[in-house]
Amino acid sequence: MKKSIFARRWRLICLASLSLILTLLSIIPLQLAIAINQAPQPQAFLILGGDPAREKLTAELAQWYPSLEIWVSSPPDIQKTYETFQAVGIPKSRLHIDIHAKDTVTNFTSVVGDFKQRQLQHLFLITSDFHMLRAKAIATFILGSQGIAFTSISVPSKKTGSESLLRIIRDIVRSILWIATGYTGASL
């Protein structure tokens, strides 16, 4: 008898938790629509670190958007990042380099608070073409949960195809975990 009551309570708790998570996640498309409506043009660049080609493309684009700040998440070489932008006349004052990210999920979670503080609602998201599908999935949840839309720009790379579905699903789950708890699961 006790086991049955415990099982029912456990199922009820699980169902209530799942319902709460689904309700919260269903708000993301609405938040993205509001962000796009309020800020139809991107207000800053976000480059996911890992490939200097991403920085080079952004440096070229940033010349066309002189009022936009540039955020680089965990670049492979900070000094070379500064040099890439300075080579095309972009001052250090436009650059924000974040070194806290350890992976793609934390590329977003480590800077999203800064975007909220600056009231940014729309970003250019720049990463390599093979990495874009996973980056967009994570951005949809992490940025979207904070009311920040994005416009993606893919940088051509030598890799073909995109990342595995398993990695994408894993990082979606980690993104949902971050939304629910503030924990990224990076140490797992």
VOTI-329869 format. One line per 2 residues: number of its first residue (from 1); their letters; for each residue x, y, z of N, C-alpha, C. Coordinates in pm, 1 decimal, padded with zeros to 6 digits. Each point is the difference from the previous one (the first is absolute). Layout:
BEGIN
NUM> a> X,Y,Z,X,Y,Z,X,Y,Z ~ ...
***
This chain:
BEGIN
1> mk> 00082.4,-00120.1,00000.0,-00082.4,00120.1,00000.0,00086.9,00126.7,00000.0 ~ 00104.7,00005.6,00086.2,00086.5,00116.9,00005.2,00072.4,00020.9,-00132.2
3> ks> 00038.6,-00110.8,-00061.6,00071.1,00009.3,-00126.9,-00090.0,00061.9,-00106.5 ~ -00126.7,-00032.9,00001.1,-00093.9,00052.6,-00097.5,-00019.5,00150.8,00017.4
5> if> -00012.3,00046.0,00123.9,-00016.2,00142.6,00026.3,00126.8,00074.4,-00042.7 ~ 00115.1,-00055.6,00033.8,00126.5,00060.9,-00040.0,00011.2,00007.8,-00152.0
7> ar> -00037.3,-00105.5,-00069.3,00008.1,-00002.9,-00146.3,-00092.5,00105.2,-00061.0 ~ -00119.9,00014.0,00053.5,-00093.4,00101.6,-00050.5,00053.2,00140.6,00022.9
9> rw> 00053.0,00024.2,00117.8,00055.8,00131.8,00029.4,00118.8,00030.2,-00091.6 ~ 00084.6,-00099.1,-00018.9,00116.0,00017.3,-00086.7,-00043.6,00031.9,-00142.8
11> rl> -00098.9,-00072.8,-00050.7,-00051.8,00027.3,-00134.7,-00061.1,00139.5,-00008.3 ~ -00071.7,00039.9,00102.7,-00060.9,00132.5,00003.2,00107.2,00110.3,00000.0
13> ic> 00103.6,-00019.3,00077.7,00109.9,00096.9,00003.8,00068.4,00007.0,-00136.1 ~ 00026.3,-00112.0,-00060.4,00063.5,-00003.2,-00132.4,-00088.6,00067.1,-00104.2
15> la> -00128.0,-00030.1,00002.7,-00093.6,00059.6,-00096.0,-00009.8,00150.8,00020.4 ~ -00006.3,00044.6,00123.4,-00006.5,00143.6,00028.3,00128.9,00069.9,-00044.9
17> sl> 00114.1,-00062.7,00025.0,00128.5,00057.5,-00042.1,00008.7,00009.0,-00151.0 ~ -00039.3,-00104.9,-00067.8,00002.4,-00001.0,-00146.0,-00094.5,00106.1,-00056.0
19> sl> -00116.7,00012.4,00058.2,-00096.1,00101.6,-00044.2,00056.7,00140.5,00017.9 ~ 00065.8,00023.8,00112.1,00059.4,00130.5,00025.4,00109.7,00030.4,-00102.1
21> il> 00086.5,-00095.9,-00026.8,00108.0,00018.4,-00097.1,-00057.7,00026.8,-00138.3 ~ -00098.0,-00076.4,-00042.2,-00059.8,00019.6,-00132.0,-00068.5,00135.9,-00010.9
23> tl> -00063.9,00043.3,00106.2,-00063.5,00131.8,00000.0,00104.6,00109.7,-00014.7 ~ 00108.0,-00012.0,00077.4,00106.2,00100.1,-00009.4,00063.1,00001.7,-00138.5
25> ls> 00021.4,-00117.5,-00058.5,00061.5,-00007.4,-00131.8,-00092.6,00052.8,-00109.3 ~ -00129.6,-00012.9,00019.8,-00093.6,00048.8,-00101.2,-00001.5,00152.7,-00007.0
27> ii> 00054.6,00065.0,00100.8,00006.8,00145.7,00002.3,00112.9,00051.4,-00090.1 ~ 00101.2,-00082.0,-00026.7,00116.6,00042.7,-00078.6,-00039.2,00054.2,-00137.6
29> pl> -00084.2,-00068.9,-00079.1,-00035.0,00057.6,-00130.9,-00065.5,00138.5,00011.3 ~ -00079.5,00019.3,00101.8,-00062.2,00130.4,00022.1,00105.6,00105.4,00032.9
31> ql> 00094.4,-00035.0,00085.3,00106.7,00093.9,00035.4,00084.5,00035.0,-00122.6 ~ 00027.0,-00098.3,-00085.2,00077.6,00025.9,-00121.8,-00076.6,00092.4,-00095.2
33> ai> -00129.2,-00022.1,-00012.9,-00081.3,00085.6,-00087.3,-00001.8,00143.2,00051.1 ~ -00012.7,00018.4,00129.4,00000.7,00134.6,00058.7,00135.6,00066.2,-00023.1
35> ai> 00108.4,-00075.2,00020.2,00135.2,00055.7,-00019.1,00021.2,00045.7,-00143.6 ~ -00041.1,-00082.4,-00096.2,00015.6,00036.0,-00142.0,-00083.7,00123.3,-00033.0
37> nq> -00119.2,00007.1,00056.5,-00086.6,00116.0,-00023.8,00061.8,00127.8,00057.3 ~ 00056.4,-00009.7,00119.4,00056.5,00116.8,00065.4,00138.1,00037.6,-00054.5
39> ap> 00073.9,-00098.8,-00049.6,00135.1,00025.5,-00053.8,00015.7,-00078.8,-00129.5 ~ -00056.9,00048.7,-00110.1,00005.2,-00076.2,-00125.3,00141.2,-00015.5,-00056.8
41> qp> 00091.0,00089.7,00035.4,00138.6,-00008.4,-00046.9,00090.5,-00042.0,00115.9 ~ 00100.2,-00084.0,-00027.2,00092.9,-00038.9,00106.7,00067.8,00121.5,00063.7
43> qa> 00026.7,-00012.7,00128.8,00056.5,00109.1,00078.7,00144.6,-00026.9,00043.1 ~ 00049.1,-00120.9,-00025.3,00137.7,-00036.4,00036.6,00036.6,-00128.6,-00072.7
45> fl> 00129.7,-00029.7,00001.1,00050.1,-00125.9,-00054.9,00036.1,-00093.0,00114.5 ~ -00028.7,-00129.0,-00014.9,00048.8,-00103.3,00092.0,00072.7,-00104.1,-00083.7
47> il> 00129.8,-00011.5,00024.2,00081.8,-00098.2,-00070.5,00030.1,-00113.1,00097.3 ~ -00029.1,-00121.7,-00040.2,00037.6,-00115.1,00080.8,00145.6,-00032.2,-00032.4
49> gg> 00084.4,00001.8,00101.5,00143.4,-00021.3,-00019.1,00031.6,-00139.1,-00051.3 ~ 00120.0,-00015.1,-00050.6,00043.0,-00131.0,-00045.4,00064.9,00001.5,-00136.6
51> dp> -00034.0,00098.0,-00082.8,00055.5,00005.0,-00135.0,00027.2,00145.9,-00036.3 ~ 00126.2,00035.1,-00024.6,00032.9,00139.0,-00036.0,-00074.0,00050.3,-00124.2
53> ar> -00044.6,-00090.2,-00087.6,-00075.7,00042.1,-00119.0,-00129.5,00070.1,00040.1 ~ -00057.8,-00037.4,00111.8,-00122.5,00064.1,00049.1,00028.0,00145.5,00034.9
55> ek> 00114.7,00023.4,00062.0,00037.4,00135.7,00037.4,00029.4,00084.0,-00124.2 ~ 00067.1,-00059.4,-00097.3,00032.9,00073.4,-00123.5,-00126.6,00043.4,-00073.7
57> lt> -00096.5,-00090.5,-00011.9,-00125.5,00035.7,-00066.9,-00073.4,00109.2,00077.7 ~ -00002.9,-00012.9,00131.2,-00067.4,00100.0,00081.8,00069.1,00136.0,-00011.1
59> ae> 00131.9,-00000.1,-00005.5,00073.4,00126.0,-00014.8,-00039.3,00069.2,-00129.7 ~ -00018.4,-00076.7,-00105.8,-00044.1,00058.1,-00127.4,-00142.8,00055.0,00012.3
61> la> -00087.8,-00078.4,00059.1,-00139.3,00043.4,00016.3,-00012.1,00120.2,00093.1 ~ 00079.3,00001.1,00104.8,-00010.2,00105.7,00100.9,00033.8,00136.8,-00057.8
63> qw> 00074.7,00003.3,-00107.6,00029.5,00128.3,-00065.2,-00127.8,00061.4,-00057.2 ~ -00095.6,-00082.4,-00037.6,-00127.8,00046.0,-00055.3,-00099.0,00038.8,00109.6
65> yp> 00028.4,-00041.2,00122.6,-00087.8,00028.3,00114.1,00083.2,00065.4,00110.8 ~ 00042.1,00123.8,-00018.5,00093.6,00062.2,00095.0,-00056.1,00026.2,00139.8
67> sl> -00129.6,-00007.0,00016.9,-00056.1,00025.4,00133.1,-00016.9,-00128.1,00082.6 ~ 00020.4,-00116.5,-00060.7,-00023.2,-00125.4,00071.9,00123.9,-00044.7,00077.3
69> ei> -00023.4,-00038.1,00124.7,00106.2,-00059.1,00080.5,00023.0,-00143.2,-00045.6 ~ 00118.3,-00051.5,00029.0,00038.6,-00133.8,-00043.7,00037.1,-00081.5,00123.9
71> wv> -00068.8,-00111.9,00016.9,00026.3,-00090.2,00111.5,00064.3,-00126.4,-00055.7 ~ 00113.3,-00037.6,00056.5,00069.5,-00121.5,-00040.8,00003.7,-00091.8,00121.1
73> ss> -00056.9,-00117.5,-00015.0,-00005.3,-00094.3,00110.3,00113.6,-00101.9,-00011.6 ~ 00091.9,00008.3,00094.4,00114.2,-00091.4,00011.6,00076.8,-00020.3,-00130.8
75> pp> 00063.2,00107.1,-00048.2,00081.3,-00015.8,-00120.6,00124.3,-00083.5,00029.2 ~ 00055.7,-00064.7,-00102.8,00118.4,-00082.5,00023.4,00123.9,00081.0,00039.5
77> di> 00010.9,00124.8,-00047.5,00116.6,00084.2,00029.7,-00048.3,00145.3,00010.9 ~ -00007.4,00050.2,00120.5,-00055.8,00133.4,00023.4,00078.9,00107.8,-00073.8
79> qk> 00131.6,-00007.8,00004.4,00081.5,00102.2,-00065.7,-00025.8,00001.1,-00151.0 ~ -00009.3,-00116.8,-00061.5,-00028.0,-00006.3,-00143.7,-00140.0,00051.5,-00031.3
81> ty> -00092.1,-00019.6,00092.6,-00134.7,00053.4,-00018.3,00005.5,00152.5,-00008.7 ~ 00069.0,00061.5,00096.4,00014.7,00146.0,-00004.6,00066.7,00044.1,-00129.4
83> et> 00104.6,-00070.7,-00040.6,00073.2,00036.0,-00122.6,-00089.4,-00009.9,-00123.9 ~ -00084.3,-00102.4,-00005.9,-00089.9,-00019.2,-00114.6,-00091.5,00121.3,-00016.4
85> fq> -00055.0,00047.1,00109.9,-00092.2,00113.0,-00007.3,00073.9,00133.0,-00019.6 ~ 00112.8,00015.1,00063.6,00076.3,00123.5,-00016.5,00053.0,00013.7,-00142.4
87> av> 00026.9,-00112.1,-00067.1,00051.1,00002.6,-00137.7,-00098.9,00066.3,-00096.1 ~ -00129.2,-00002.0,00034.5,-00100.5,00064.1,-00086.9,-00055.6,00127.8,00063.5
89> gi> 00070.2,00049.6,00102.1,-00036.5,00128.0,00058.3,-00107.6,-00003.1,00106.4 ~ -00028.8,-00115.3,00054.1,-00101.8,-00009.2,00105.8,00069.5,00013.0,00135.4
91> pk> -00037.6,00099.7,00078.4,00068.6,00023.7,00127.5,-00035.0,-00104.9,00106.2 ~ 00091.7,-00014.3,00095.4,-00021.1,-00094.3,00110.8,-00127.0,00032.1,00078.6
93> sr> -00039.0,00126.7,-00000.9,-00116.9,00041.4,00077.7,-00129.2,-00066.6,-00048.9 ~ -00003.0,-00047.5,-00124.0,-00118.8,-00069.7,-00052.2,00001.1,-00148.4,00034.5
95> lh> 00114.6,-00051.2,00044.2,00014.7,-00143.6,00024.7,-00025.0,-00035.7,00146.2 ~ -00070.7,-00109.5,00017.4,-00022.0,-00058.5,00132.5,00041.3,-00146.5,-00012.9
97> id> 00103.8,-00036.5,00071.1,00048.2,-00137.4,-00008.3,-00031.5,-00069.7,00131.2 ~ -00074.9,-00107.7,-00011.3,-00038.5,-00079.9,00116.3,00082.6,-00128.6,-00003.2
99> ih> 00066.0,-00030.5,00110.8,00084.4,-00119.7,00005.0,-00057.2,-00108.1,00091.8 ~ -00125.8,00014.0,00040.1,-00058.3,-00093.0,00095.7,-00061.4,-00124.3,-00062.5
101> ak> -00029.4,00003.1,-00128.0,-00066.2,-00114.1,-00063.8,00095.7,-00117.9,-00014.7 ~ -00053.6,-00118.2,00023.0,00077.0,-00123.3,-00013.9,-00047.3,-00083.0,-00118.7
103> dt> -00120.8,00030.1,-00048.6,-00059.6,-00076.5,-00108.5,-00110.1,00085.2,-00064.0 ~ -00074.2,-00057.2,-00092.5,-00098.0,00078.8,-00073.8,-00115.1,00049.1,00089.0
105> vt> -00046.1,-00080.9,00091.6,-00108.3,00045.8,00088.5,00048.2,00118.6,00083.5 ~ 00118.3,-00010.6,00056.7,00049.3,00109.9,00082.7,00045.2,00119.9,-00083.4
107> nf> 00018.9,-00017.3,-00132.0,00020.2,00117.4,-00086.5,-00117.1,00096.4,00016.5 ~ -00117.4,-00054.2,00018.6,-00120.7,00082.6,00013.1,-00026.8,00038.7,00145.3
109> ts> 00007.9,-00095.9,00091.0,-00037.1,00029.6,00139.0,00096.1,00097.9,00066.4 ~ 00125.1,00003.8,-00044.2,00096.4,00089.7,00064.4,-00016.5,00146.5,-00042.3
111> vv> -00071.4,00026.5,-00109.5,-00015.5,00138.8,-00046.6,-00145.1,00049.2,-00002.2 ~ -00095.8,-00089.7,00015.2,-00139.9,00041.8,-00012.7,-00038.3,00105.0,00104.3
113> gd> 00057.9,-00006.9,00118.0,-00027.0,00101.7,00102.4,00047.8,00138.1,-00042.3 ~ 00114.7,00004.4,-00068.0,00051.7,00127.3,-00051.2,-00094.1,00057.0,-00106.2
115> fk> -00053.1,-00086.7,-00084.6,-00093.5,00045.8,-00104.1,-00126.5,00055.8,00063.2 ~ -00050.6,-00069.2,00101.9,-00120.0,00048.3,00070.2,00027.9,00134.7,00066.8
117> qr> 00116.1,00011.6,00063.8,00035.4,00123.6,00068.8,00007.2,00116.5,-00099.3 ~ 00046.8,-00025.0,-00120.2,00010.5,00104.2,-00102.4,-00130.4,00014.6,-00079.7
119> ql> -00099.8,-00077.9,00036.0,-00131.4,00002.4,-00064.4,00007.8,-00033.2,-00148.9 ~ 00088.6,-00092.5,-00034.8,00009.2,-00046.5,-00138.4,-00109.7,-00103.1,-00024.2
121> qh> -00069.5,00012.2,-00110.0,-00109.9,-00090.4,-00031.1,00020.7,-00076.4,-00130.4 ~ 00107.8,00030.9,-00072.3,00021.3,-00065.1,-00129.2,00150.0,00001.7,-00030.2
123> lf> 00054.3,-00116.7,-00029.7,00143.3,-00014.3,-00024.7,00026.2,-00065.0,-00135.3 ~ 00115.8,00032.0,-00057.3,00055.0,-00082.3,-00107.1,00073.1,-00114.4,00069.9
125> li> -00032.6,-00123.2,-00033.4,00067.0,-00118.0,00055.3,00092.3,-00055.5,-00107.3 ~ 00129.4,-00004.0,00029.5,00097.8,-00042.0,-00099.8,00076.9,-00121.4,00049.0
127> ts> -00005.6,-00104.3,-00083.2,00078.6,-00120.9,00025.6,00021.1,-00072.2,-00132.8 ~ 00072.8,-00109.0,00004.5,00028.3,-00075.9,-00122.0,-00124.0,-00072.7,-00049.5
129> df> -00003.9,-00024.8,-00130.5,-00117.9,-00062.5,-00061.4,-00032.9,-00136.6,00059.8 ~ 00100.4,-00083.7,00026.5,-00026.6,-00133.5,00055.1,-00052.5,00007.4,00142.7
131> hm> 00024.6,00109.3,00068.5,-00035.4,00017.7,00140.7,-00131.3,00076.2,00019.0 ~ -00053.1,00055.6,-00108.8,-00112.1,00092.5,00010.8,-00128.3,-00065.4,00050.8
133> lr> -00031.2,-00119.7,-00042.6,-00124.9,-00063.2,00042.4,-00005.3,-00014.2,00152.1 ~ 00107.7,-00047.7,00059.0,00003.8,-00015.5,00145.9,-00001.8,00136.7,00067.8
135> ak> 00075.5,00095.5,-00053.2,00002.6,00134.6,00058.8,-00139.1,00063.6,-00003.5 ~ -00071.2,-00015.8,-00111.4,-00134.7,00056.7,-00009.5,-00096.5,-00067.1,00097.6
137> ai> 00013.8,-00129.9,00018.1,-00086.7,-00070.5,00095.2,00022.2,00053.1,00141.6 ~ 00125.7,00012.2,00037.4,00031.6,00051.1,00133.9,-00045.2,00145.3,00013.3
139> at> 00029.0,00081.5,-00100.8,-00037.6,00142.2,00003.8,-00150.7,00016.9,00013.3 ~ -00074.9,-00085.0,-00068.4,-00145.9,00010.2,00007.6,-00046.5,-00012.7,00144.0
141> fi> 00058.2,-00093.9,00073.1,-00041.7,-00019.7,00138.7,00061.6,00103.5,00093.7 ~ 00130.3,00017.0,-00004.5,00065.8,00087.2,00098.0,-00030.1,00147.3,-00028.2
143> lg> 00026.9,00044.4,-00122.2,-00029.5,00139.7,-00031.3,-00150.6,00023.7,-00001.8 ~ -00072.9,-00092.5,-00062.5,-00145.7,00013.9,-00009.5,-00067.3,00008.3,00135.5
145> sq> 00048.8,-00076.0,00096.5,-00059.6,00003.5,00134.4,00019.6,00136.3,00066.5 ~ 00095.0,00077.1,-00050.8,00028.3,00132.3,00055.3,-00053.7,00112.1,-00088.8
147> gi> -00077.4,-00037.2,-00102.7,-00058.4,00099.6,-00088.7,00100.1,00061.4,-00096.7 ~ 00097.8,-00080.1,-00042.1,00102.3,00047.8,-00093.2,-00006.5,-00084.4,-00127.0
149> af> -00027.2,00066.8,-00111.6,-00005.1,-00067.1,-00130.1,00139.2,00002.9,-00062.5 ~ 00016.6,-00077.3,-00105.8,00129.5,-00001.7,-00067.7,-00018.4,-00020.7,-00149.3
151> ts> 00095.6,00051.4,-00074.0,00010.3,-00021.5,-00143.8,00132.5,-00071.5,-00020.9 ~ -00005.2,-00119.5,-00055.9,00121.8,-00080.4,-00012.7,00075.2,00030.5,-00128.8
153> is> 00131.5,-00003.1,00012.0,00089.6,00015.3,-00114.6,00100.6,-00113.7,00008.4 ~ 00000.0,-00085.6,-00101.3,00090.2,-00115.2,-00003.6,00130.7,00036.1,-00068.4
155> vp> 00107.7,-00044.7,00058.7,00132.8,00018.4,-00057.8,00039.4,-00132.3,-00065.4 ~ 00034.6,00002.5,-00128.5,00040.5,-00124.9,-00066.4,00121.0,-00063.6,00069.9
157> sk> -00001.2,-00131.5,00005.4,00110.9,-00072.1,00062.1,00035.8,-00120.3,-00086.2 ~ 00106.6,-00066.1,00037.4,00044.3,-00118.2,-00074.5,-00079.1,-00124.6,00037.5
159> kt> -00067.7,00004.1,00115.1,-00080.1,-00114.3,00042.6,-00128.4,-00004.5,-00081.8 ~ -00046.5,-00120.0,-00027.9,-00124.2,-00014.5,-00075.2,-00112.0,-00048.4,00090.6
161> gs> -00122.3,00027.6,-00041.1,-00116.6,-00043.6,00077.5,-00018.2,00083.3,00124.6 ~ -00068.3,-00057.9,00097.2,-00019.0,00068.9,00127.6,00026.7,-00099.6,00112.2
163> es> -00010.6,00048.0,00120.1,00030.0,-00084.1,00115.7,-00108.8,-00104.4,00021.6 ~ 00032.3,-00099.7,00078.5,-00092.6,-00112.0,00020.0,-00126.2,00043.6,00074.2
165> ll> -00107.8,-00068.2,-00031.6,-00128.0,00025.7,00064.9,00011.4,-00022.9,00151.3 ~ 00078.6,-00097.1,00040.0,00017.8,-00029.9,00142.2,00060.8,00120.0,00074.0
167> ri> 00100.8,00063.7,-00059.6,00060.6,00118.5,00062.8,-00099.9,00114.7,00007.9 ~ -00080.1,00015.0,-00104.0,-00099.8,00106.9,-00001.8,-00103.7,-00022.9,00109.5
169> ir> -00050.4,-00121.6,00009.2,-00099.0,-00032.6,00103.7,00059.8,00016.8,00139.8 ~ 00122.8,-00048.3,00017.5,00066.4,00015.3,00130.7,00005.4,00146.9,00041.1
171> di> 00035.9,00088.1,-00093.7,00013.5,00141.3,00034.2,-00134.2,00070.7,00013.4 ~ -00102.3,-00049.8,-00065.5,-00134.9,00052.4,00024.1,-00041.7,-00033.6,00142.8
173> vr> 00025.8,-00122.7,00042.4,-00032.8,-00040.8,00137.6,00078.4,00085.3,00099.6 ~ 00127.5,00023.0,-00027.6,00080.2,00085.9,00088.4,-00054.2,00142.0,00002.9
175> si> -00047.3,00049.1,-00114.1,-00057.0,00135.1,-00004.7,-00126.9,00008.7,00083.6 ~ -00083.2,-00101.6,-00009.9,-00122.9,-00003.9,00081.7,00035.5,-00009.5,00147.9
177> lw> 00102.5,-00077.7,00031.6,00046.9,-00009.5,00138.3,00043.5,00137.9,00050.6 ~ 00071.2,00075.3,-00084.4,00043.3,00134.3,00039.1,-00120.6,00091.4,00023.4
179> ia> -00099.0,-00007.6,-00089.0,-00120.1,00083.0,00016.1,-00067.5,-00032.1,00133.5 ~ -00008.5,-00127.5,00033.2,-00072.5,-00042.5,00120.6,00079.4,00021.1,00128.2
181> tg> 00134.2,-00014.3,-00007.6,00078.2,00000.3,00123.7,00116.1,00099.2,00002.7 ~ 00041.5,00050.2,-00114.8,00119.3,00084.6,-00005.3,00128.0,-00081.9,-00009.8
183> yt> -00013.1,-00131.1,-00001.5,00114.7,-00091.2,-00007.9,00014.9,-00046.1,-00146.0 ~ 00122.6,00006.1,-00055.9,00019.7,-00034.5,-00140.5,00034.9,-00145.4,-00024.6
185> ga> 00040.4,-00071.2,00101.8,00041.5,-00137.7,-00020.4,00135.1,-00011.3,-00067.2 ~ 00077.8,00107.5,-00001.7,00129.5,00000.3,-00069.0,00097.9,-00099.2,00061.1
187> sl> -00013.8,-00027.4,00127.2,00095.0,-00089.7,00066.3,-00034.2,-00147.4,-00020.2 ~ -00111.2,-00029.0,-00064.7,-00038.6,-00140.3,-00019.2,00085.6,-00068.0,-00104.2
***
